[in-house]
Amino acid sequence: MSAAVRAVRLVEATPDDVEALVDLHVRVARDLTRRYGRGHWSGEPTVRAILWHLRISRIFVVKSRGRLLATFRLTTRKPWAIDPAYFTAVRRPLYLVDMAVDPAKQRLGLGYACMVRVPAIARSWPADAVRLDAYDAPAGAGGFYARCGYHERGRVTYRGVPLIYFEHVLPA
C-alpha cells in the first residue's frame, strides 16, 4: 500500500455526517448527469434515506479539513439489483453500495484508498465475500472496481438498468 493510500483516514460515519453525505451524493449525481446525461445515477438521496442507511448498515467516510471527500456503505442486506446466482456461494456475503468520491477530488487515489481497506473491514464484520454492482454504461465504474482487484461475475440488465457484478472472496 502506497504512502498516499495509507495517509487517507477512513472513519465510520455518524449522524453528524448526514448533511455532508447528502451533499456529497448530490454533487456526484449531478456531475454524472452533466457528463453522461440523465440515468439511474441521477438519483439524489434525502436526509431521511441517509439516516435509514446509518441504522441498517455501516457508512465509511474520508474527510479533509472537515469536508467529506469520499464514502461507501457496507451492508448485509442484498441490494435490489443483485442476483446471488452470479456469485460464489458463501455463508456471509457483504454488499458494497453507494460509493462516491467528490468530483473535484476524483482520480487522486481516494476511491482506491477506500477499496483497499474494504477487505479488512469485511473480515472483521465477519464476512466471507464482498459483492457489488456497477453501471454497465459510460457513467459506470466497472473498470475502477476491476483495477481494485474485484472480479467480474456477470453482466445483467435489471429493471432496464445494465449492470456488471463484481466480487472479492475473502481468504478463509
N, C-alpha and C positions, 0 to 999 in steps of 0.2 A: 504494500500500500504506500503510495507516494506521500511526501510530507504535506502537500497541499490537501490531499484527501483526509489525512489524519487531523489536519488543522480545523476541519469543519466540525462544529459541535452540534450534534443531533440530540434533541431532548424531546420528551413526551409533552404533547400539548395539554393545556389546562383550559378551563372555562374562560380564563382571562385572554386566551388567544383566539376566541371565536370570531370577533370582528375582523382581526387580521387574516384569519383563514378565509373568511368570506371574501374579503378584499383581494387576496391573492388569487383565489379561484376565479373570481370575476375578471381580473386583469388577464389571466391566462386564457379564459374562454373568449374574451373579446379580441385578444391578439390572434388566436387561432381563426376566429371568424373573419377578421380583417385579412389575414393571409390566405385562407383557404375557402372562404365562403361559409355560408350557414350550413351547419351539420349537427350531428349528435353532440359534438364537442362544444357547441354554443350554449349549452345549458349553464345557468348560473345558480349557485346554491343560496340558501337562505340561512339566517342565523338559527332558525328552528332546526333545519336539516343538520347543520354542523353540531348543534347541541345533541341531537339524537345520535349522531355518529360517535360523539365522545362517550355516550352511555353504552353503546353496543360494540365498541371496538377501541383500538388504540391508535391515536394520531401522533405522528412524529413530525417535528419541525426543525428547520435550520434558521437561526436568527443572526443578524449582524446589526449592532448598534440599535437594538430594539425593533428592527424591521424584519418581518418574516420573509425569507428568501426561497424556501423550498419546503415541501411537505409530502407525506404519503400516509396512507392509512392501512392498517393490518386488521383483519377480521377473520373469525372462524365461520361467519355466515357466508354461504355461497352467493355470489352476486347473480343477478337475474340472467346475465348473458353467458354464464359459464356452464358448459355441458361436461360433467365429470367423466363421461365415457372417453374423452380425448386424453385424459391424464393418467399418469401412473397411479395404480391403486395403492393408497396409503390410508392409514387409520386416522391421522390428524392433519388434514390439509389446512393451510393458512392462505388467505387471499389478500393480495396487494392491490389496492384501489386508490383512486384519487391522487395519483402522483402529479405534482405540479411544481414548476420552477418559475420564479419571477422572469417574465420575458426579457427584462433588461439584464438578467444575470445568467441567461442560458448560454451553453457552450463554454462554461468556465469550470466544469467538473463538479458542480453541486449535485446534480442528479446522480452522477456516478458515485459520488461520496455517500449519498443516501443508499443506493442499491448495494454497495459492497458491505454495508452494515446489516442489511435485511437478514441474511442467513444466521448471523449470531443472535439477533433478536428472536428469530423464529425458533432456533434451538432452545432458547431459554423459555419459550412460551409454555409448554413444548409443542413443536410441530414436526411433521415428517417431510413436508414439502411446501414450497411457496408457489402459488398459481396466480396468473394474471392474464388479462387480455389487453390488446392494443387495437386501435382502429386500423383496418387494412385499407388505408387511404393516405393521401399526402399529409394530412394532419396527424397521422398516427406515429407512434414511437417504436414500432417494431424493430427497426434497425438498432435503436438505442438499447432495447432490452437484450437483443442478441449480443451486442458488444459487451454487455454487463454479465454475460455468461448464462443467461436464461435460454433454455432450449425450446424451439418451436415445437408445438404438439399438434397443431392443426389450424386450418382456416375454415371459418364458417360465416354464414350470414344469419344473424339472429334478429328477428323482427325488423328486417330491412337494413340492419347495421352490419357491414362487413368487418369481421374481427380476425385477429391472429391470437391464438392461445400460446402462452409460454409457461414454463415451469422450471423450478430448481428443486431437485430432490436432495434433501439433506442427508449427509452420511450418517449411518447408524451409530 
